[in-house]
Amino acid sequence: MEQVLLSATNLNVHYGKVQALWDVSFEVNEGELVAIVGPNGAGKTTTLSAIAGVIKPTSGKITFKGENISGLQVHMIAEKGITLVPEGRRLFPNLTVMENLLMGAYARRARELRHETLREEVFKLFPILEQRRNQVAKTLSGGESQMLAIGRALMSRPTLIMLDEPSLGLAPIVVSNVFDTVKKIRETGTTILLVEQHVHHALELADRAYVLENGKIVLVGSGRLLREHSHIKHHYLSI
């Protein structure tokens, strides 16, 4: 029987008087790759930010491993095993690749392992980062920067990694490499919650997906079934 790892129930979020999420509910089971797709401004990033503790929900409940984490501070949520790779990557531009990776290993769960062990796991996934280990982050290409952002997140030994638009601003060939990486991470057993503008790629990888429009969940289903849904074909896949 599948074990629910993360769940959101009737999540509402406001920015001042403007409501961004309306009774959003979803679940992520252990080992799954779940995608949240939808148009720009739908509330996808807001959803991930609420889970990570970056913003506080107005109401509703977020549970992780059966524990209510609604409203906890960011560092407390990270310690529990949730890591967010934010849109735009947000690296430390003047630090080296190696220094950026070490910044991801601050969590207690990461300190239980030697940094060398975590680093070698990241370098195995991203060999280019080993070649660039002493290079300053701001000199990396877009694709290399995304690899570093994901690698830094993996240094925290997450149970759940949340990826916010990992393909944003990347060339098509690099986008394919990013999704190959996401697939490899999933194969290690790490649970993934993916927000992605490339709906076709996201639904191809996803076990299940939620379509978020105007702050509300409008469709739920397996990635395979949603790829064939008339609404998805018309509004997102131009079919």
Backbone as numpy.savetxt, mean C-alpha at the origin, in Angstrom:
# Nx Ny Nz CAx CAy CAz Cx Cy Cz
-9.99 -22.09 6.71 -10.83 -20.89 6.71 -9.95 -19.64 6.71
-10.29 -18.65 5.85 -9.49 -17.44 5.76 -9.62 -16.61 7.02
-8.49 -16.06 7.46 -8.45 -15.25 8.66 -8.44 -13.78 8.28
-9.40 -13.01 8.82 -9.44 -11.58 8.55 -8.29 -10.91 9.28
-7.46 -10.19 8.53 -6.33 -9.48 9.12 -6.70 -8.04 9.43
-7.30 -7.37 8.45 -7.69 -5.97 8.60 -9.14 -5.79 8.20
-9.85 -4.99 8.97 -11.22 -4.67 8.56 -11.54 -3.22 8.90
-12.31 -2.61 8.03 -12.83 -1.27 8.27 -14.35 -1.37 8.25
-14.99 -0.76 9.22 -16.44 -0.84 9.33 -17.04 0.56 9.44
-17.88 0.90 8.47 -18.60 2.18 8.47 -17.67 3.36 8.73
-16.59 3.42 7.95 -15.57 4.44 8.14 -16.02 5.75 7.51
-16.04 6.81 8.32 -16.36 8.15 7.84 -15.18 9.06 8.16
-14.80 9.88 7.18 -13.69 10.81 7.35 -14.09 12.18 6.80
-13.78 13.21 7.57 -14.04 14.59 7.13 -12.74 15.37 7.07
-12.66 16.30 6.12 -11.65 17.35 6.12 -12.40 18.65 6.39
-12.40 19.07 7.64 -13.24 20.20 8.01 -14.70 19.83 7.85
-15.42 20.61 7.05 -16.85 20.35 6.83 -17.10 19.44 5.62
-16.02 19.11 4.91 -16.16 18.29 3.70 -15.98 16.82 4.06
-16.96 15.99 3.72 -16.87 14.57 4.00 -16.18 13.85 2.84
-15.14 13.08 3.17 -14.36 12.40 2.15 -14.71 10.92 2.02
-15.07 10.28 3.12 -15.48 8.87 3.12 -16.84 8.73 3.78
-17.68 7.89 3.18 -19.04 7.69 3.65 -19.29 6.21 3.95
-19.25 5.84 5.22 -19.57 4.47 5.65 -18.82 3.41 4.84
-17.53 3.60 4.69 -16.70 2.67 3.92 -16.39 1.44 4.77
-16.69 0.27 4.22 -16.42 -1.00 4.92 -15.73 -1.97 3.96
-14.69 -2.64 4.45 -14.01 -3.65 3.64 -13.17 -4.52 4.56
-12.71 -5.65 4.00 -11.86 -6.58 4.75 -10.67 -7.00 3.90
-9.57 -7.30 4.59 -8.39 -7.87 3.95 -8.01 -9.11 4.73
-8.00 -10.26 4.07 -7.63 -11.51 4.74 -6.13 -11.74 4.69
-5.63 -12.53 5.61 -4.20 -12.85 5.65 -3.74 -13.44 4.32
-2.65 -12.92 3.79 -2.06 -13.44 2.56 -2.70 -12.94 1.28
-3.75 -12.14 1.40 -4.43 -11.63 0.21 -3.75 -10.40 -0.37
-4.03 -10.17 -1.64 -3.77 -8.88 -2.26 -5.13 -8.29 -2.59
-5.48 -7.24 -1.87 -6.76 -6.56 -2.07 -6.48 -5.19 -2.68
-7.23 -4.86 -3.72 -7.06 -3.58 -4.41 -8.24 -2.66 -4.13
-7.95 -1.38 -4.01 -8.98 -0.35 -3.98 -8.75 0.52 -5.20
-9.72 0.56 -6.09 -9.59 1.33 -7.32 -10.73 2.34 -7.41
-10.51 3.33 -8.25 -11.52 4.37 -8.43 -10.88 5.59 -9.03
-11.68 6.59 -9.38 -11.16 7.80 -10.02 -10.38 8.67 -9.03
-9.66 9.64 -9.56 -8.97 10.61 -8.71 -9.99 11.33 -7.83
-9.62 11.53 -6.57 -10.52 12.22 -5.65 -11.60 11.36 -5.04
-11.53 10.05 -5.28 -12.58 9.16 -4.77 -12.46 8.89 -3.28
-11.24 9.09 -2.72 -11.04 8.81 -1.30 -10.11 7.65 -1.04
-9.39 7.21 -2.07 -8.52 6.04 -1.92 -7.35 6.32 -0.97
-6.65 7.42 -1.21 -5.53 7.79 -0.35 -6.02 8.09 1.06
-7.18 8.73 1.17 -7.76 9.01 2.49 -7.99 7.72 3.26
-8.43 6.68 2.57 -8.66 5.39 3.22 -7.37 4.83 3.81
-6.31 4.82 3.00 -5.03 4.31 3.50 -4.49 5.18 4.63
-4.66 6.49 4.51 -4.17 7.40 5.55 -4.89 7.17 6.87
-6.18 6.86 6.80 -6.95 6.58 8.02 -6.46 5.30 8.69
-6.17 4.29 7.88 -5.68 3.02 8.43 -4.31 3.22 9.08
-3.45 4.01 8.43 -2.08 4.23 8.92 -2.03 5.18 10.11
-3.14 5.86 10.40 -3.16 6.78 11.52 -2.75 8.19 11.16
-2.55 8.45 9.88 -2.14 9.79 9.43 -3.28 10.78 9.63
-4.51 10.33 9.40 -5.69 11.14 9.69 -6.61 10.34 10.60
-7.44 11.04 11.35 -8.33 10.39 12.31 -9.73 10.28 11.71
-10.31 9.09 11.69 -11.68 8.95 11.21 -12.66 9.73 12.11
-13.70 10.26 11.48 -14.76 10.91 12.26 -15.56 9.88 13.04
-15.80 8.76 12.40 -16.50 7.65 13.05 -16.18 6.37 12.30
-16.62 5.25 12.87 -16.32 3.95 12.28 -15.22 3.25 13.05
-14.88 2.07 12.60 -13.94 1.23 13.33 -12.96 0.56 12.38
-11.68 0.55 12.78 -10.63 -0.16 12.03 -10.02 -1.18 12.98
-10.01 -2.44 12.57 -9.40 -3.47 13.40 -8.28 -4.16 12.63
-7.24 -4.53 13.37 -6.10 -5.24 12.80 -5.77 -6.39 13.74
-5.80 -7.61 13.20 -5.62 -8.81 14.01 -6.62 -8.85 15.17
-7.83 -8.36 14.91 -8.89 -8.38 15.90 -8.85 -7.26 16.92
-7.84 -6.38 16.84 -7.69 -5.28 17.79 -8.14 -3.97 17.16
-8.88 -3.18 17.91 -9.33 -1.88 17.43 -8.15 -0.91 17.41
-7.78 -0.45 16.22 -6.66 0.48 16.10 -7.13 1.87 15.68
-8.43 2.09 15.68 -8.97 3.38 15.26 -8.40 4.50 16.12
-7.82 5.49 15.48 -7.35 6.65 16.21 -5.99 6.52 16.87
-5.33 5.36 16.74 -3.99 5.22 17.31 -3.01 6.09 16.53
-1.91 6.45 17.18 -0.89 7.26 16.53 -0.14 6.43 15.49
0.47 7.12 14.54 1.13 6.47 13.41 2.17 5.46 13.86
3.03 5.83 14.80 4.11 4.93 15.21 3.58 3.69 15.92
2.45 3.83 16.61 1.86 2.68 17.29 1.29 1.68 16.27
0.69 2.21 15.21 0.13 1.35 14.17 1.27 0.66 13.41
2.34 1.39 13.15 3.50 0.79 12.47 4.09 -0.34 13.30
4.15 -0.15 14.60 4.70 -1.20 15.47 3.87 -2.47 15.43
2.60 -2.34 15.11 1.72 -3.52 15.05 1.87 -4.29 13.75
2.62 -3.69 12.77 2.91 -4.43 11.55 2.27 -3.89 10.29
1.77 -2.64 10.33 1.19 -2.01 9.15 2.15 -0.95 8.64
2.51 -1.04 7.36 3.43 -0.07 6.76 2.80 0.51 5.50
2.90 1.83 5.36 2.36 2.53 4.19 3.50 3.03 3.32
3.43 2.69 2.02 4.31 3.30 1.02 3.47 4.41 0.38
3.73 5.67 0.74 2.83 6.75 0.33 2.95 7.11 -1.13
1.91 7.72 -1.65 1.95 8.28 -3.00 3.08 9.30 -3.07
3.87 9.25 -4.14 4.97 10.19 -4.28 6.25 9.75 -3.59
6.21 8.58 -2.94 7.38 7.89 -2.38 7.96 8.53 -1.13
8.15 9.85 -1.11 8.59 10.59 0.08 9.86 10.01 0.73
10.86 9.87 -0.07 12.17 9.43 0.42 12.86 10.59 1.14
13.95 10.28 1.82 14.82 11.30 2.37 15.83 11.63 1.26
15.62 12.71 0.53 16.35 12.93 -0.72 17.86 13.08 -0.57
18.31 13.61 0.56 19.74 13.85 0.73 20.47 12.72 1.45
19.73 11.66 1.79 20.35 10.48 2.38 20.63 9.45 1.29
21.57 8.57 1.54 21.90 7.52 0.57 20.82 6.44 0.57
20.91 5.58 -0.41 20.00 4.42 -0.48 20.08 3.62 0.81
21.29 3.35 1.27 21.47 2.55 2.48 20.87 3.24 3.70
21.07 4.54 3.79 20.54 5.29 4.93 19.02 5.31 4.90
18.44 5.45 3.72 16.98 5.40 3.60 16.44 4.04 4.05
17.11 2.98 3.64 16.66 1.64 4.05 16.70 1.49 5.56
17.76 1.95 6.17 17.90 1.83 7.63 16.83 2.64 8.36
16.37 3.72 7.75 15.29 4.50 8.36 14.00 3.70 8.47
13.86 2.68 7.61 12.67 1.85 7.66 12.73 0.76 8.71
13.90 0.58 9.32 14.08 -0.54 10.26 14.00 -0.10 11.71
13.26 1.00 11.95 13.20 1.54 13.32 12.23 0.77 14.21
11.24 0.09 13.61 10.22 -0.59 14.41 10.82 -1.72 15.24
10.25 -1.93 16.40 10.75 -2.98 17.29 10.74 -4.35 16.62
9.69 -4.61 15.82 9.59 -5.90 15.14 10.75 -6.09 14.16
11.27 -4.97 13.61 12.41 -5.04 12.70 13.70 -5.22 13.48
13.78 -4.61 14.64 15.01 -4.69 15.44 15.25 -6.09 15.99
14.22 -6.92 15.94 14.38 -8.31 16.38 15.26 -9.10 15.42
15.38 -8.63 14.20 16.27 -9.24 13.22 17.46 -8.32 12.99
18.57 -8.90 12.60 19.74 -8.08 12.26 19.42 -7.26 11.00
19.87 -6.02 10.98 19.65 -5.17 9.82 20.22 -5.80 8.56
21.32 -6.52 8.71 21.95 -7.16 7.55 21.00 -8.17 6.91
20.26 -8.88 7.74 19.32 -9.88 7.21 18.21 -9.21 6.42
17.62 -8.16 7.00 16.56 -7.43 6.31 17.08 -6.80 5.02
18.27 -6.22 5.10 18.87 -5.56 3.94 19.10 -6.55 2.81
19.61 -7.73 3.13 19.87 -8.73 2.10 18.58 -9.19 1.43
17.50 -9.26 2.21 16.20 -9.63 1.63 15.75 -8.57 0.62
15.96 -7.29 0.98 15.59 -6.20 0.08 16.47 -6.21 -1.17
17.77 -6.42 -0.99 18.68 -6.44 -2.13 18.41 -7.63 -3.06
17.93 -8.71 -2.50 17.56 -9.86 -3.33 16.37 -9.51 -4.22
15.44 -8.75 -3.66 14.26 -8.33 -4.42 14.60 -7.22 -5.41
15.51 -6.32 -5.00 15.90 -5.17 -5.82 17.42 -5.12 -5.96
18.00 -5.92 -6.84 19.47 -5.92 -6.99 20.05 -4.56 -7.33
19.28 -3.73 -8.05 19.78 -2.41 -8.43 20.07 -1.55 -7.21
19.32 -1.76 -6.12 19.54 -0.96 -4.92 20.89 -1.29 -4.28
21.32 -2.52 -4.41 22.63 -2.87 -3.87 23.72 -2.15 -4.65
23.53 -2.05 -5.97 24.50 -1.32 -6.79 24.49 0.18 -6.46
23.35 0.68 -6.03 23.19 2.11 -5.75 23.29 2.42 -4.25
23.74 1.51 -3.45 23.65 1.62 -2.00 24.25 2.90 -1.44
25.29 3.43 -2.06 25.94 4.65 -1.57 25.53 5.90 -2.34
24.54 5.73 -3.21 24.08 6.86 -4.04 23.01 7.64 -3.28
23.02 8.95 -3.42 22.03 9.80 -2.76 20.67 9.60 -3.43
19.62 9.51 -2.61 18.29 9.14 -3.11 17.77 10.08 -4.19
18.06 11.37 -4.08 17.50 12.33 -5.04 18.08 12.17 -6.44
19.14 11.38 -6.59 19.74 11.16 -7.90 19.21 9.89 -8.59
18.31 9.17 -7.92 17.77 7.93 -8.49 16.72 8.25 -9.56
16.52 7.30 -10.46 15.43 7.42 -11.43 14.10 7.19 -10.72
12.99 7.47 -11.43 11.67 7.27 -10.84 11.43 5.83 -10.40
11.82 4.89 -11.28 11.64 3.48 -10.95 12.49 3.05 -9.77
13.73 3.53 -9.73 14.63 3.19 -8.62 14.12 3.80 -7.31
13.56 4.99 -7.40 13.01 5.64 -6.21 11.84 4.83 -5.65
11.00 4.31 -6.55 9.87 3.50 -6.08 10.36 2.21 -5.45
11.38 1.60 -6.04 11.97 0.39 -5.44 12.49 0.70 -4.04
13.14 1.84 -3.89 13.68 2.22 -2.59 12.56 2.47 -1.58
11.49 3.10 -2.01 10.36 3.36 -1.11 9.75 2.04 -0.62
9.59 1.09 -1.54 9.05 -0.22 -1.16 10.05 -0.97 -0.29
11.33 -0.91 -0.67 12.36 -1.57 0.12 12.43 -1.03 1.53
12.33 0.28 1.69 12.34 0.89 3.02 11.16 0.37 3.85
9.99 0.24 3.23 8.82 -0.28 3.93 9.05 -1.73 4.36
9.66 -2.53 3.49 9.90 -3.93 3.81 10.91 -4.09 4.95
11.76 -3.10 5.16 12.73 -3.16 6.25 12.06 -3.16 7.61
10.79 -2.78 7.67 10.07 -2.79 8.95 9.41 -4.13 9.24
9.62 -5.10 8.34 9.01 -6.44 8.49 7.49 -6.37 8.63
6.81 -5.74 7.69 5.36 -5.56 7.84 4.57 -6.86 7.69
3.49 -6.94 8.44 2.50 -7.99 8.21 1.59 -7.58 7.07
1.29 -6.27 7.02 0.47 -5.69 5.95 1.21 -4.50 5.37
1.43 -4.53 4.07 2.03 -3.38 3.38 0.96 -2.73 2.52
0.83 -1.42 2.66 -0.16 -0.67 1.88 0.59 0.17 0.85
0.24 0.00 -0.41 0.90 0.69 -1.52 -0.06 1.70 -2.13
0.31 2.97 -2.06 -0.54 4.03 -2.59 0.01 4.50 -3.93
-0.66 4.11 -5.01 -0.30 4.49 -6.38 1.17 4.23 -6.69
1.65 2.99 -6.56 3.07 2.72 -6.79 3.55 2.98 -8.21
2.64 3.02 -9.18 3.06 3.23 -10.58 2.98 4.68 -11.01
2.58 5.58 -10.10 2.33 6.97 -10.46 3.58 7.64 -11.04
3.45 8.20 -12.24 4.53 8.97 -12.85 5.63 8.14 -13.48
5.44 6.84 -13.59 6.49 5.98 -14.13 6.22 5.63 -15.59
7.30 5.39 -16.34 7.18 4.97 -17.74 6.53 3.58 -17.80
5.83 3.27 -18.90 5.12 1.99 -19.01 5.97 0.76 -18.70
7.21 0.71 -19.19 8.04 -0.47 -18.94 8.39 -0.58 -17.46
8.54 0.56 -16.80 8.83 0.56 -15.36 7.59 0.15 -14.57
6.43 0.56 -15.05 5.17 0.16 -14.40 5.06 -1.36 -14.35
5.39 -2.01 -15.45 5.35 -3.48 -15.49 6.30 -4.07 -14.46
7.48 -3.47 -14.31 8.44 -3.96 -13.32 7.90 -3.80 -11.90
7.22 -2.68 -11.65 6.65 -2.44 -10.32 5.62 -3.50 -9.98
4.77 -3.83 -10.94 3.75 -4.83 -10.66 4.34 -6.24 -10.53
5.43 -6.51 -11.24 6.14 -7.78 -11.03 6.67 -7.85 -9.60
7.14 -6.72 -9.09 7.64 -6.66 -7.72 6.52 -6.89 -6.72
5.38 -6.26 -6.95 4.23 -6.44 -6.06 3.84 -7.92 -6.01
3.88 -8.55 -7.16 3.56 -9.98 -7.21 4.55 -10.80 -6.40
5.84 -10.47 -6.49 6.87 -11.20 -5.73 6.69 -11.01 -4.23
6.35 -9.79 -3.82 6.12 -9.53 -2.39 4.96 -10.37 -1.89
3.93 -10.41 -2.69 2.77 -11.22 -2.30 3.14 -12.69 -2.15
4.02 -13.18 -3.02 4.43 -14.59 -2.98 5.22 -14.93 -1.73
5.77 -13.91 -1.05 6.48 -14.16 0.21 5.52 -14.36 1.37
4.23 -14.11 1.13 3.24 -14.27 2.19 2.81 -12.97 2.83
3.42 -11.85 2.42 3.04 -10.55 2.96 1.69 -10.13 2.39
0.79 -9.70 3.26 -0.52 -9.23 2.83 -0.39 -7.83 2.25
-1.12 -7.56 1.16 -0.98 -6.28 0.46 -2.34 -5.63 0.27
-2.40 -4.33 0.59 -3.56 -3.50 0.25 -3.06 -2.47 -0.75
-3.59 -2.54 -1.96 -3.07 -1.77 -3.09 -4.08 -0.75 -3.57
-3.65 0.52 -3.63 -4.42 1.57 -4.30 -3.67 1.89 -5.58
-4.38 1.87 -6.71 -3.67 1.95 -7.98 -4.54 2.56 -9.08
-3.93 3.48 -9.86 -4.63 4.12 -10.97 -4.74 3.23 -12.19
-3.78 2.30 -12.36 -3.84 1.36 -13.47 -4.78 0.21 -13.08
-6.05 0.41 -13.37 -7.08 -0.52 -12.90 -6.87 -1.92 -13.48
-6.50 -2.01 -14.73 -6.31 -3.32 -15.36 -5.24 -4.12 -14.62
-4.08 -3.49 -14.35 -3.00 -4.17 -13.64 -3.45 -4.57 -12.24
-4.12 -3.66 -11.55 -4.54 -3.92 -10.18 -5.50 -5.10 -10.11
-6.48 -5.13 -11.01 -7.47 -6.21 -10.98 -6.86 -7.54 -11.43
-5.84 -7.48 -12.27 -5.15 -8.71 -12.68 -4.49 -9.39 -11.49
-3.94 -8.59 -10.58 -3.21 -9.13 -9.44 -4.11 -9.43 -8.25
-5.21 -8.70 -8.13 -5.99 -8.73 -6.89 -6.79 -10.02 -6.71
-6.76 -10.52 -5.47 -7.69 -11.59 -5.10 -9.10 -11.02 -5.06
-9.21 -9.87 -4.41 -10.49 -9.17 -4.34 -10.23 -7.68 -4.52
-11.29 -6.96 -4.92 -11.14 -5.52 -5.14 -12.41 -4.80 -4.73
-12.21 -3.54 -4.34 -13.31 -2.65 -4.00 -13.21 -1.43 -4.90
-14.34 -1.01 -5.46 -14.38 0.19 -6.28 -14.94 1.32 -5.44
-14.14 2.38 -5.29 -14.50 3.52 -4.46 -14.77 4.72 -5.35
-15.96 5.26 -5.25 -16.33 6.44 -6.04 -17.04 7.45 -5.14
-16.58 8.69 -5.20 -17.18 9.75 -4.38 -17.25 9.38 -2.90
-16.20 8.69 -2.43 -16.12 8.36 -1.01 -16.96 7.19 -0.57
-17.54 6.46 -1.53 -18.41 5.32 -1.20 -17.99 4.09 -1.98
-18.08 2.92 -1.34 -17.85 1.65 -2.04 -19.05 1.36 -2.92
-18.81 1.20 -4.23 -19.92 0.97 -5.16 -19.91 -0.43 -5.76
-18.75 -1.09 -5.74 -18.65 -2.45 -6.26 -17.63 -3.24 -5.44
-17.90 -4.53 -5.27 -16.99 -5.44 -4.57 -16.98 -6.76 -5.34
-15.81 -7.37 -5.45 -15.75 -8.67 -6.09 -14.33 -9.12 -6.30
-14.17 -10.30 -6.86 -12.83 -10.79 -7.18 -12.26 -9.94 -8.31
-10.94 -9.88 -8.40 -10.32 -9.13 -9.48 -10.79 -9.63 -10.84
-10.89 -10.95 -10.98 -11.29 -11.55 -12.25 -12.70 -11.13 -12.64
-13.63 -11.18 -11.68 -15.01 -10.84 -11.99 -15.18 -9.35 -12.28
-14.48 -8.51 -11.54 -14.63 -7.07 -11.77 -14.05 -6.65 -13.11
-13.02 -7.37 -13.60 -12.48 -7.04 -14.92 -13.54 -7.20 -16.01
-14.50 -8.07 -15.76 -15.55 -8.33 -16.75 -16.82 -7.53 -16.50
-16.84 -6.75 -15.44 -18.05 -5.99 -15.09 -18.23 -4.82 -16.06
-19.45 -4.59 -16.51 -19.72 -3.55 -17.51 -19.31 -2.16 -17.01
-19.51 -1.89 -15.73 -19.17 -0.58 -15.18 -17.65 -0.35 -15.25
-16.89 -1.37 -14.92 -15.43 -1.27 -14.96 -14.96 -1.13 -16.40
-15.50 -1.93 -17.29 -15.10 -1.87 -18.69 -15.36 -0.48 -19.28
-16.52 0.07 -18.95 -16.91 1.35 -19.55 -16.14 2.52 -18.95
-16.01 2.56 -17.62 -15.47 3.74 -16.96 -13.95 3.68 -16.73
-13.39 2.49 -16.70 -11.97 2.39 -16.33 -11.09 1.71 -17.38
-11.66 0.82 -18.17 -10.85 0.08 -19.13 -11.11 0.51 -20.57
-12.02 1.45 -20.77 -12.33 1.98 -22.11 -12.67 0.87 -23.10
-13.46 -0.08 -22.64 -13.90 -1.19 -23.50 -15.36 -1.00 -23.85
